[in-house]
Amino acid sequence: MRSSVVHSSLVLEDGDVYHGFAFGKTTSVAGEVVFNTGMVGYPESLTDPSYAGEILVLTYPLMGNYGIPQEHNGHGLDSPFESPRIQVQGLVVSEHAMEYSHWNAIRSLDDWLRDAGIPGVYGIDTRMLTKRLREKGTMLGKILAPNEDIPFHDPSKDNLVAGVSVPETVRYAGSGPTVAIIDCGCKTSIVRSVVERGVTVIRVPWNYDLSNEAFDGLIISNGPGDPKQCMETVAVVQQVMTREKPILGICLGNQILALAAGADTYKLKYGHRSQNQPCREVGTPRCYITSQNHGYAVHAETLTDDWEPWFVNANDGTIEGIKHRSRPLMSVQFHPEAAPGPYDTGYLFDHFLSLLH
C-alpha cells in the first residue's frame, strides 16, 4: 500500500483537467479516453486486448473491492484473465478499495497495476467525466504524474492488433472438427468457449496465411482499434470466403467480415462498452442483453444485397451483427462468451459449430 498520497491528473484534449490521486504506477501515459459502465469484472476488462491504447474510466463508484484473483496454470485457458497482461494504458476510477475481500484474491488492484507499470487515478468524479464523454464523444487524453507532461497520442492511427495478436500459431487439441481462430486480440474466454465444446482449435496471428491450413470453420476474434488498420486480415478472410467455409466474426471480427464483404465501417461517438447492451434479433421478437467493448460499427446502408443485418442495438439502432443471405457467413458485434454478464447468446457458438462438416 502506498505510504503517502501522490497527486495525479487526467487531461483531455479539449483542455478539461480532472485532478485526483495516483495509485498503481506513478507515471504518465497518453491514449484514448473511454468509459465502461460495468459494475464488476475489472480484472477481465483490464486484460481485454480490445482496450489496448485506451485510458479506461470505470463508472462504478468503487473498484478493487474484491481484489485480483489467483492465477491458475500460467496463462492457460482456465485463466481468470482475458490475456497474459493488463492491456489498458491507464485506469481512472472514483474510488478504489485499499482493502479487498474475496476468497480467491491474492493482491490488491493497486499492487497489480503497480507491478504491471500501469498508472491509475482515483478521486475523480467519474459520473461527471462520463457525462462529458457522452456529450463530446471519445477524446484523447493523458494521465500526468506530478511535474510531468507528455504529448497526446491517437491510438486509432496505430495497428494495435499487431501488438496484441499471438506471434505464432497455437493449437488446442480436441476430438471434434477443427476451427481456425484469427487472433486479432482474442479473449481467452472465446478460445475456452470453443475448446470446451470438444473442437480442435488452430489459433493464428492476425495476418496469417490460411490458404495451406486444413480447417472446417473460421472465427475472427475481437481486438482493438480501427478495423481499417487490419486490411491484411481482411484479405485473409476474403481468401477463406472463397473456400465455402463457415465463418463467425466476433466484435472486431464483425467489422472485418463486413469490410471483407465490401461494406464500410465508421467510428462511434463514444462506443459501446458495458455489460447491458440490448440487441434485437432482426425478424424475431427476441432481445438479448449483451456484453460489448468496441468503438467502431458497420454502416448498414453499405451492405450489399447478399448480406443483411442480423442484430440491431435497441438503444441507438446500430448494427450488432450481419449474416449472408444464403451462405454460412455471420458475425456479431457483441461477445457471445460474455463473462462477466449473461450467457444468453452462448448458443451462437453451438449454431456456428453445427454448420461445420
Buried (B, 14 or more C-beta within 10 A) or exposed (E): EBEEEEBBBBBBBEEBEBEBBBBBBBBBBBBBBBBBBBBBBBBBBBBBBBBBBBBBBBBBEEBBBBBBBEBEEEBEBEBBBBBEEBBBBBBBBBBBBBEBEEEEBEBBBBBBBBEBEBBBBBBBEBEEBBEBBEEBEBBBBBBBBEEEEBEBBEBBEBBBBBBBBBEEEBEBEBEBBBBBBBBBBBBBBBBBBBBEBEBBBBBBBBBBEBEEBEBBBBBBBBBBBBBBBBBBBBEBBBEBBEEEBBBBBBBBBBBBBBBBBEBBBEBBEBBBBBBBBEBBBBEEEEBBBBBBBBBBBBEBEBBEEEBBBBBBBBEEEBBBBBBBEEBBBBBBBBBBBBBBBBEBBBEBBEBBBEBBE
